[in-house]
Amino acid sequence: MRTIYIRKLRFEEARIKLERELHDAFMDGESYVEILHGIGEGILRRMAIDYVETCDFLKLVETDPMFRSNPGATIVEILAPSKEYINRLKS
Protein backbone atom coordinates (compact mmCIF):
# COMPACT_ATOMS: atom_id res chain seq x y z
CA MET A 1 0.00 0.00 0.00
CA ARG A 2 1.38 3.36 -1.04
CA THR A 3 1.44 6.18 1.51
CA ILE A 4 0.92 9.82 0.58
CA TYR A 5 2.27 12.31 3.13
CA ILE A 6 0.50 15.67 3.08
CA ARG A 7 0.94 16.36 6.78
CA LYS A 8 2.43 19.77 7.64
CA LEU A 9 1.93 21.06 4.08
CA ARG A 10 0.00 24.18 3.21
CA PHE A 11 -3.48 23.59 1.82
CA GLU A 12 -2.68 24.29 -1.85
CA GLU A 13 0.60 22.34 -1.76
CA ALA A 14 -1.19 19.40 -0.13
CA ARG A 15 -3.97 19.44 -2.72
CA ILE A 16 -1.55 19.44 -5.65
CA LYS A 17 0.57 16.67 -4.14
CA LEU A 18 -2.50 14.57 -3.31
CA GLU A 19 -3.90 14.85 -6.85
CA ARG A 20 -0.56 14.00 -8.48
CA GLU A 21 0.22 11.04 -6.23
CA LEU A 22 -3.29 9.56 -6.44
CA HIS A 23 -3.15 9.68 -10.22
CA ASP A 24 0.33 8.12 -10.14
CA ALA A 25 -0.95 5.35 -7.87
CA PHE A 26 -3.83 4.75 -10.30
CA MET A 27 -1.44 4.47 -13.23
CA ASP A 28 0.84 2.16 -11.25
CA GLY A 29 -2.07 -0.20 -10.57
CA GLU A 30 -2.16 0.27 -6.78
CA SER A 31 -5.22 -1.08 -4.96
CA TYR A 32 -5.08 0.95 -1.75
CA VAL A 33 -3.48 4.22 -0.69
CA GLU A 34 -3.06 5.64 2.79
CA ILE A 35 -3.23 9.43 3.00
CA LEU A 36 -1.39 10.76 6.05
CA HIS A 37 -2.90 14.16 6.79
CA GLY A 38 -2.41 14.40 10.55
CA ILE A 39 -5.03 15.35 13.12
CA GLY A 40 -4.78 19.10 13.76
CA GLU A 41 -7.88 21.12 12.89
CA GLY A 42 -8.99 18.63 10.24
CA ILE A 43 -8.53 20.95 7.25
CA LEU A 44 -6.26 18.60 5.27
CA ARG A 45 -8.42 15.60 6.20
CA ARG A 46 -11.54 17.35 4.90
CA MET A 47 -9.74 18.42 1.71
CA ALA A 48 -8.55 14.84 1.10
CA ILE A 49 -12.02 13.37 1.66
CA ASP A 50 -13.65 16.01 -0.56
CA TYR A 51 -11.17 15.28 -3.34
CA VAL A 52 -11.65 11.51 -3.08
CA GLU A 53 -15.43 11.94 -3.25
CA THR A 54 -15.13 13.89 -6.53
CA CYS A 55 -13.11 11.17 -8.30
CA ASP A 56 -14.91 8.26 -9.93
CA PHE A 57 -11.92 5.93 -9.57
CA LEU A 58 -11.51 6.42 -5.79
CA LYS A 59 -13.49 5.07 -2.87
CA LEU A 60 -13.12 5.86 0.83
CA VAL A 61 -12.56 2.80 2.98
CA GLU A 62 -14.95 3.41 5.84
CA THR A 63 -13.85 2.01 9.16
CA ASP A 64 -15.18 2.54 12.63
CA PRO A 65 -13.18 5.36 14.29
CA MET A 66 -12.93 3.24 17.44
CA PHE A 67 -10.89 0.61 15.61
CA ARG A 68 -8.95 2.84 13.21
CA SER A 69 -5.23 2.31 13.71
CA ASN A 70 -4.28 5.92 12.89
CA PRO A 71 -6.79 8.76 13.27
CA GLY A 72 -4.44 11.02 11.28
CA ALA A 73 -4.76 8.87 8.16
CA THR A 74 -7.43 8.07 5.59
CA ILE A 75 -7.39 4.88 3.56
CA VAL A 76 -8.61 5.03 -0.03
CA GLU A 77 -9.38 2.18 -2.42
CA ILE A 78 -8.44 2.73 -6.04
CA LEU A 79 -10.98 1.25 -8.41
CA ALA A 80 -8.65 0.55 -11.29
CA PRO A 81 -7.69 -2.21 -13.68
CA SER A 82 -4.93 -4.62 -12.70
CA LYS A 83 -1.23 -3.73 -12.87
CA GLU A 84 -0.80 -6.07 -15.84
CA TYR A 85 -3.54 -4.33 -17.84
CA ILE A 86 -2.11 -0.87 -17.12
CA ASN A 87 1.41 -2.02 -18.07
CA ARG A 88 0.03 -3.24 -21.43
CA LEU A 89 -1.53 0.17 -22.01
CA LYS A 90 1.74 1.94 -21.18
CA SER A 91 3.69 -0.18 -23.72
KAUR-V889534 format. One record per residue. RES is the residue in one letter. NEAR is the number of other ideal C-beta (glycine too) atoms within 10 Angstrom. Layout:
BEGIN
res->(RES	RES)
near->(NEAR	NEAR)
END
This chain:
BEGIN
res->(M	R	T	I	Y	I	R	K	L	R	F	E	E	A	R	I	K	L	E	R	E	L	H	D	A	F	M	D	G	E	S	Y	V	E	I	L	H	G	I	G	E	G	I	L	R	R	M	A	I	D	Y	V	E	T	C	D	F	L	K	L	V	E	T	D	P	M	F	R	S	N	P	G	A	T	I	V	E	I	L	A	P	S	K	E	Y	I	N	R	L	K	S)
near->(10	16	10	22	16	22	15	12	16	10	11	9	11	22	17	13	14	23	12	11	18	23	13	13	20	18	14	14	16	19	13	13	23	16	26	16	24	18	12	11	8	11	12	25	19	11	18	23	16	10	17	20	10	8	15	6	13	18	15	13	12	7	11	6	7	5	6	12	8	11	10	14	19	21	17	25	15	19	12	17	13	10	13	8	11	16	13	10	8	9	5)
END
